Amino acid sequence: MIRALLVLVLFLWGCAAQIELVEPEIRTNILGTWLYGENVPPSYTAQRFTFKADGSGKFISYGGCLVFDEAGKWIVSGDTLQIKITTESKFQAKRDETYKVILLTPSKMKLKDTRDGQVLIFKRVKS
C-alpha cells in the first residue's frame, strides 16, 4: 500500500515537472531582444533576435566579417515558433525558419531548429 502510494506520488510529481509552454505564454514572454553566441569565436555565428508585439521582428546574424540584418514576421502555433524572413539580399534569400520552443523564462530562451535539431540557447538583453 505504501509502495503504491509512493509510486503514485513520484509519477504525479514527474508529470508536474514537465509542464508544457502554451501559445499565449510564449507570445507574451518572447517579446524583446535575445542574444545567442555572445562569447563565441569569430568564425562562429552569433545571432540577435528582436520580437515586437505586432508580429514583426529584426533578425541579425554575425558570422566572421559578415553581418546579415534582416526583417521579418514571427508567429507562434502551439510550442512552434516560425520566423518568416521578408528581406532579400545578395547573400540571403527570403525564407522560413521553424523552431520548437523548449524553454522560455524572463532571462533565457532555448529553441530547437526543426531542420537540423540544433539547440540554440539565447539570453535576453532587452525587454
C-alpha positions as CSV (number, residue, x, y, z in Angstrom):
1,M,0.0,0.0,0.0
2,I,2.7,2.5,1.0
3,R,4.8,1.4,-2.0
4,A,1.9,2.0,-4.4
5,L,1.3,5.4,-2.8
6,L,4.9,6.3,-3.2
7,V,4.9,5.3,-6.9
8,L,1.8,7.4,-7.4
9,V,3.3,10.5,-5.8
10,L,6.5,10.2,-7.8
11,F,4.5,9.8,-11.0
12,L,2.4,12.9,-10.3
13,W,5.5,14.9,-9.3
14,G,7.2,13.9,-12.6
15,C,4.2,15.0,-14.6
16,A,4.0,18.3,-12.9
17,A,7.7,19.0,-13.6
18,Q,7.0,18.6,-17.4
19,I,4.6,21.5,-17.7
20,E,4.5,22.5,-21.4
21,L,4.7,26.0,-22.6
22,V,1.4,27.3,-24.1
23,E,1.0,29.5,-27.1
24,P,-0.3,32.7,-25.3
25,E,2.5,32.5,-22.8
26,I,5.1,32.2,-25.5
27,R,3.7,35.1,-27.5
28,T,3.8,37.4,-24.4
29,N,7.2,36.3,-22.9
30,I,9.1,36.2,-26.2
31,L,8.8,40.0,-26.7
32,G,12.1,41.8,-26.6
33,T,15.7,41.2,-27.8
34,W,17.6,38.0,-27.4
35,L,21.3,37.2,-28.0
36,Y,22.8,33.8,-29.0
37,G,26.5,33.3,-29.0
38,E,27.9,36.3,-27.2
39,N,31.2,34.6,-26.3
40,V,31.8,32.5,-29.4
41,P,35.0,32.6,-31.6
42,P,34.9,34.9,-34.6
43,S,34.4,32.1,-37.1
44,Y,31.1,31.1,-35.4
45,T,27.8,32.8,-35.9
46,A,26.2,35.0,-33.3
47,Q,22.5,35.9,-33.6
48,R,20.4,38.7,-32.2
49,F,16.6,38.3,-32.5
50,T,14.1,41.1,-31.7
51,F,10.5,40.2,-31.4
52,K,7.9,43.0,-31.4
53,A,4.3,42.8,-30.2
54,D,2.9,43.5,-33.7
55,G,4.4,40.2,-35.0
56,S,7.3,41.9,-36.8
57,G,11.0,41.3,-35.9
58,K,14.6,42.0,-36.7
59,F,17.0,39.1,-37.0
60,I,20.7,39.8,-37.2
61,S,23.4,37.2,-37.7
62,Y,27.1,37.9,-37.3
63,G,29.4,35.4,-39.0
64,G,33.1,36.2,-39.3
65,C,33.2,39.6,-41.1
66,L,29.6,39.2,-42.5
67,V,26.6,40.8,-40.9
68,F,23.1,39.8,-42.1
69,D,20.5,42.4,-40.9
70,E,17.1,41.0,-41.8
71,A,13.5,41.9,-41.2
72,G,10.6,39.5,-40.9
73,K,7.4,38.3,-39.2
74,W,7.0,35.8,-36.5
75,I,4.1,33.6,-35.4
76,V,3.6,31.1,-32.7
77,S,1.4,28.0,-33.1
78,G,1.4,25.7,-30.0
79,D,5.1,25.4,-29.0
80,T,6.3,26.1,-32.5
81,L,7.9,29.5,-33.4
82,Q,8.0,30.3,-37.1
83,I,10.1,33.2,-38.4
84,K,9.5,34.4,-42.0
85,I,12.4,36.5,-43.3
86,T,10.9,39.0,-45.6
87,T,14.1,40.9,-46.8
88,E,16.3,39.6,-49.5
89,S,19.9,40.4,-50.2
90,K,22.8,39.2,-52.5
91,F,23.7,36.6,-49.9
92,Q,20.4,35.7,-48.3
93,A,17.0,34.8,-49.7
94,K,13.6,35.1,-48.2
95,R,12.9,32.1,-46.1
96,D,11.0,30.5,-43.3
97,E,12.8,29.2,-40.2
98,T,10.9,27.0,-37.7
99,Y,11.9,26.3,-34.1
100,K,10.4,24.3,-31.2
101,V,10.3,26.4,-28.1
102,I,11.9,24.2,-25.4
103,L,12.3,26.7,-22.6
104,L,11.3,30.3,-22.1
105,T,12.0,32.3,-18.9
106,P,12.4,36.0,-18.3
107,S,16.1,35.7,-19.0
108,K,16.6,32.6,-21.1
109,M,15.2,31.1,-24.3
110,K,16.0,27.6,-25.6
111,L,15.0,26.8,-29.2
112,K,15.4,23.6,-31.3
113,D,15.8,24.1,-35.0
114,T,13.3,21.8,-36.7
115,R,15.6,21.3,-39.8
116,D,18.8,20.1,-38.2
117,G,17.9,19.6,-34.5
118,Q,20.4,22.1,-33.3
119,V,19.5,23.6,-29.9
120,L,20.2,27.3,-29.5
121,I,20.3,29.0,-26.1
122,F,19.5,32.7,-26.1
123,K,19.8,35.2,-23.2
124,R,17.5,38.2,-23.0
125,V,19.3,41.5,-23.5
126,K,16.3,43.9,-23.7
127,S,12.6,43.6,-22.8
